């Protein structure tokens, strides 16, 4: 049980960081597409 709770606590911030990185990447791709067009 302790291992599970600790992994969940560490997984949540990792998920938040990954989603933020994905959003930034999508924004950069959209900017690149608009600049190319």
Beta strands, then each sheet from edge to edge (+ up, - down):
end
